[in-house]
Amino acid sequence: MFREAQQAAEAIARQLARNEKDVHALASRLRSDPPRAVVTLARGSSDHAATYAKYLLETRIGVLVSSGSPSTASVYGAQPDLSDCLVLAISQSGRSPDLLESAGAAKRAGARLVTLVNDEASPLAAMADCCLPLGAGREESVAATKTHLATVSAIAQLVSTWSGDGALDAALRRAPDDLRRAWELDWSGALDVLVPATHLFVLARGVGLGAAQEAALKCKETCALHAEAFSAAEVRHGPQALLGERFPALVFAQDDETLAGTRTLVRDLVARAVPVMVAGAAVEGAVPLPTVAAHPAIAPLLFTQSFYRLANALAIARGQDPDAPPHLRKVTETH
């Protein structure tokens, strides 16, 4: 896990260069014939990247994005009308039966199918109208790291090109160097809080929410720490009542329109004596986690990269083997 997470910057640099021509061609088609909506199909870490896609597409393109349920097709046998829709099917292996069935059903229902897949020889890649390879290389760790980050960068490249957002494009081109810097940051200050913790909330908003979901999953699968992700707004609607001495909060706060509200939440939690660790916003009384200054749409990649190094250390500190999480295997074949 440690070695593969460290490889993310190089993988993404290769990916961005390799896919540039295909992304420009796809973006041109999408501009000339815009979809009425976008539907994402994914599970696990890939679905967390889909959360990122939802916020980035809705805020930068203005197109409605919905998370499709693979079981709609694979279990219930239903086929919603997806004519004139763009379906983004996201998978590392491209071999999960339910995802394959859902992607096939989407095409039969009239959707344009774009796949983001690491295994270019997979059935999912073969059925796509357009496949954008993740290009992360072989990933042996059960816990996905570089493939998740490569998925997020592929989404950012598509959206920046589709929208013509020059600032985002420039920030994405700097992302490999920023990821290298993020990997070297010291988040060990969080260990004193997280090693004895029994539960954890990971909080973020907007484009950062997918990073919170990814961090919560890694805590569960590699660190044997029960963690759940919540919107920094949604957590106020009841769940924050659970937070306390051994139930801390880890907060990701990118510098965009969500920052003020997220910072206010952190101040409120600190005032209640809740242990809080924060990346991206300095708040007195909270444990500061250093960050690399970046475009707010790129910040979630950097938060995640720094967190991966922390998760590896946390797993070991809690007596776990991050490379051998119990009851899990690399390819999950759900039906």
C-alpha positions in Angstrom: 0.0 0.0 0.0 2.7 2.4 1.0 4.8 1.8 -2.2 1.8 2.0 -4.5 0.4 5.2 -3.0 3.8 6.8 -3.4 3.6 5.9 -7.2 0.5 8.0 -7.8 2.2 11.2 -8.9 4.2 9.4 -11.7 1.1 7.4 -12.8 -1.0 10.5 -13.1 1.7 12.4 -15.0 1.8 9.6 -17.6 -2.0 9.4 -17.7 -2.6 13.1 -18.3 -0.2 13.0 -21.3 -1.4 9.8 -22.7 -5.2 10.6 -22.5 -5.0 14.3 -23.6 -5.9 13.7 -27.3 -8.8 11.3 -26.5 -10.1 13.6 -23.8 -10.1 16.6 -26.1 -12.0 14.6 -28.7 -14.6 13.4 -26.2 -15.0 16.9 -24.7 -15.6 18.3 -28.2 -18.4 15.7 -28.8 -19.9 16.5 -25.4 -19.9 20.3 -26.2 -21.6 19.8 -29.6 -24.1 17.3 -28.3 -24.5 17.8 -24.5 -26.1 15.0 -22.5 -29.3 15.8 -20.6 -27.8 14.2 -17.5 -24.8 12.2 -16.3 -25.2 8.9 -14.5 -22.2 7.3 -12.6 -21.8 3.6 -12.1 -19.2 2.5 -9.5 -18.6 0.9 -6.2 -16.1 1.3 -3.4 -13.2 3.7 -4.0 -14.4 4.2 -7.6 -17.7 5.4 -6.2 -15.9 7.9 -4.1 -14.3 9.3 -7.3 -17.8 9.4 -8.7 -18.9 11.7 -5.8 -16.1 14.0 -6.9 -17.3 13.8 -10.4 -20.8 14.8 -9.3 -19.8 18.0 -7.6 -17.2 18.9 -10.3 -19.6 18.3 -13.2 -22.6 20.1 -11.6 -20.5 23.1 -10.6 -18.3 23.4 -13.7 -20.6 22.1 -16.5 -24.0 22.7 -15.0 -25.3 19.2 -15.9 -27.3 17.1 -13.4 -25.4 14.1 -12.1 -26.9 11.0 -10.5 -25.3 8.0 -8.9 -26.8 4.9 -10.6 -27.3 1.7 -8.6 -25.8 -1.3 -10.3 -28.4 -3.6 -8.6 -31.2 -1.8 -10.5 -30.1 -3.8 -13.6 -28.2 -6.8 -12.1 -30.7 -7.7 -9.4 -34.0 -6.1 -10.2 -33.7 -6.4 -14.0 -35.0 -2.8 -14.4 -33.9 -0.5 -17.3 -34.5 3.2 -16.7 -34.6 5.5 -19.7 -31.1 6.7 -20.3 -31.5 8.1 -23.8 -29.4 11.2 -24.3 -27.6 10.6 -21.0 -23.9 10.1 -20.5 -23.0 7.2 -18.3 -19.6 7.2 -16.6 -18.7 3.6 -15.5 -15.7 3.6 -13.2 -13.8 0.5 -12.2 -10.2 -0.6 -11.5 -10.7 -4.2 -12.7 -13.5 -3.7 -15.1 -14.7 -7.2 -14.3 -17.4 -6.9 -11.6 -20.5 -8.7 -12.9 -23.0 -6.2 -11.6 -21.1 -3.3 -13.1 -20.9 -5.1 -16.4 -24.6 -5.8 -16.4 -25.4 -2.2 -15.5 -23.2 -0.8 -18.2 -24.7 -3.1 -20.8 -28.2 -2.1 -19.7 -27.3 1.5 -19.9 -26.2 1.2 -23.5 -29.3 -0.7 -24.4 -31.3 2.1 -22.8 -29.7 4.6 -25.1 -26.8 6.0 -23.1 -23.4 7.0 -24.3 -21.0 4.9 -22.2 -17.7 6.3 -21.2 -15.5 4.1 -19.0 -12.6 4.9 -16.7 -10.8 1.6 -16.2 -7.3 0.6 -15.1 -7.4 -2.8 -16.9 -7.6 -1.9 -20.5 -8.2 -5.6 -21.5 -11.3 -5.9 -19.3 -14.8 -6.5 -20.6 -15.9 -3.0 -19.3 -13.2 -1.3 -21.4 -14.3 -3.3 -24.4 -17.9 -2.3 -24.3 -17.3 1.4 -24.0 -18.1 4.0 -26.6 -15.0 5.8 -25.2 -12.6 4.3 -22.7 -10.2 6.6 -20.7 -7.6 4.3 -19.3 -6.4 5.1 -15.8 -2.9 4.0 -16.6 -2.0 3.4 -12.9 -0.1 0.2 -13.7 -0.5 -3.0 -11.6 -1.9 -2.4 -8.2 -1.4 -5.4 -5.8 -2.6 -3.8 -2.6 -6.2 -4.8 -1.7 -6.7 -1.1 -0.6 -6.9 1.0 -3.8 -4.7 4.1 -3.7 -3.0 5.1 -6.9 -5.9 3.8 -9.0 -8.4 5.9 -6.9 -6.2 9.1 -7.4 -5.8 8.3 -11.1 -9.6 8.1 -11.4 -10.0 11.5 -9.8 -7.4 13.0 -12.0 -9.0 11.5 -15.1 -12.3 13.1 -14.1 -10.6 16.4 -13.5 -9.0 16.3 -16.9 -12.3 15.5 -18.6 -14.2 18.3 -16.8 -11.4 20.9 -17.3 -11.3 20.2 -21.0 -15.1 20.0 -21.4 -15.6 23.3 -19.6 -12.6 25.1 -21.0 -11.5 26.0 -17.5 -8.0 27.2 -18.0 -7.2 27.6 -14.3 -8.3 24.1 -13.5 -6.3 22.8 -16.5 -3.2 24.6 -15.3 -3.7 23.3 -11.7 -4.1 19.8 -13.0 -0.8 20.0 -14.9 0.9 20.9 -11.6 -0.9 18.1 -9.8 1.9 15.4 -10.1 4.4 17.8 -8.5 1.9 18.8 -5.8 1.1 15.1 -5.1 4.8 14.4 -4.5 4.9 17.3 -2.0 1.7 16.1 -0.4 3.1 12.7 0.1 6.0 14.1 2.1 3.8 16.1 4.5 3.8 15.0 8.2 0.3 14.1 9.4 1.6 12.0 12.3 0.1 14.6 14.7 -3.2 12.8 14.1 -2.0 9.5 15.5 -2.4 10.5 19.1 -6.0 11.1 18.4 -6.7 8.2 16.0 -4.8 5.3 17.6 -7.1 5.1 20.7 -10.2 6.1 18.8 -13.2 3.7 18.7 -15.1 5.6 15.9 -14.4 8.5 13.5 -16.3 10.9 11.3 -14.5 12.2 8.3 -16.1 15.5 7.2 -16.0 17.6 4.1 -18.3 19.4 1.6 -18.6 19.8 -2.2 -15.7 18.5 -4.2 -14.0 17.3 -1.0 -16.7 14.9 0.0 -15.4 12.1 -2.1 -12.0 12.4 -0.3 -13.8 12.1 3.0 -15.6 8.9 1.8 -12.3 7.5 0.6 -10.6 8.2 3.9 -13.4 6.6 5.9 -13.2 3.5 3.8 -9.4 3.2 4.3 -9.8 3.6 8.1 -12.3 0.6 8.1 -10.5 -1.7 5.7 -6.8 -1.1 6.7 -6.9 0.3 10.3 -9.9 -1.6 11.9 -11.3 1.8 12.8 -15.0 2.3 12.3 -15.3 5.5 10.3 -18.0 7.2 8.4 -18.0 10.1 6.0 -20.5 13.0 6.2 -21.1 16.3 4.6 -19.9 19.0 6.9 -23.5 20.4 6.5 -25.3 17.1 6.9 -23.5 16.1 10.0 -25.2 19.0 11.8 -28.6 17.2 11.2 -28.1 14.8 14.1 -24.9 12.7 13.6 -22.7 15.3 15.4 -24.3 14.3 18.7 -22.2 11.2 18.6 -18.8 13.0 18.6 -16.8 13.0 21.8 -13.6 12.1 23.5 -13.0 8.8 21.7 -15.1 9.7 18.7 -13.1 12.4 16.9 -13.6 14.2 13.6 -11.2 14.4 10.7 -12.0 17.4 8.5 -11.0 18.2 4.9 -11.5 21.9 4.0 -10.7 23.0 0.4 -10.5 26.8 -0.1 -13.8 27.4 -2.0 -17.3 28.5 -1.2 -17.6 25.8 1.5 -14.7 26.9 3.5 -16.4 29.4 5.8 -19.1 26.9 6.8 -16.6 24.1 7.4 -14.5 26.4 9.5 -17.5 27.3 11.6 -18.3 23.7 12.2 -14.8 23.0 13.4 -14.9 25.9 15.8 -18.2 24.6 17.2 -16.8 21.0 17.7 -13.7 22.3 19.4 -15.9 24.4 21.7 -17.6 21.1 22.7 -14.2 19.5 23.4 -14.5 17.1 20.5 -11.0 16.1 19.2 -10.7 17.5 15.7 -8.0 17.2 13.1 -8.2 19.6 10.1 -6.5 19.8 6.7 -7.0 23.0 4.9 -8.2 25.4 7.6 -6.4 26.7 10.6 -8.7 26.7 13.7 -7.4 27.2 17.2 -7.8 24.1 19.3 -7.9 21.7 16.4 -4.9 19.5 15.3 -3.5 21.1 12.2 -2.6 18.8 9.3 -0.2 20.5 6.8 -1.4 20.9 3.2 -0.1 22.0 -0.2 -1.8 25.1 -1.5 -3.7 24.2 -4.6 -6.8 24.9 -6.7 -9.8 23.8 -4.7 -10.8 21.2 -7.2 -7.3 19.6 -7.0 -7.0 19.9 -3.2 -9.0 16.7 -2.6 -6.4 14.7 -4.5 -3.7 16.1 -2.2 -5.7 15.5 1.0 -6.2 11.9 -0.1 -2.5 11.4 -0.9 -1.4 12.7 2.5 -4.0 10.7 4.2 -2.9 7.4 2.5 0.5 7.8 4.2 -1.2 8.5 7.5 -3.5 5.5 7.0 -0.6 3.2 6.5 1.1 4.4 9.7 -2.2 4.3 11.6 -2.8 0.7 10.6 0.6 -0.4 11.9 0.2 1.6 15.1 -3.2 -0.1 15.7 -1.6 -3.6 15.2 -3.0 -4.1 11.7 -1.3 -5.2 8.4 -2.4 -2.6 5.8 -1.5 -5.0 3.0 -3.6 -7.8 4.3 -7.0 -6.5 5.5 -9.1 -9.4 6.8 -11.9 -10.9 4.7 -11.1 -8.8 1.6 -9.6 -9.5 -1.8 -8.5 -7.3 -4.6 -11.4 -7.8 -7.1 -14.8 -7.8 -5.5 -17.3 -9.6 -7.7 -20.7 -8.4 -6.6 -23.8 -9.5 -8.5 
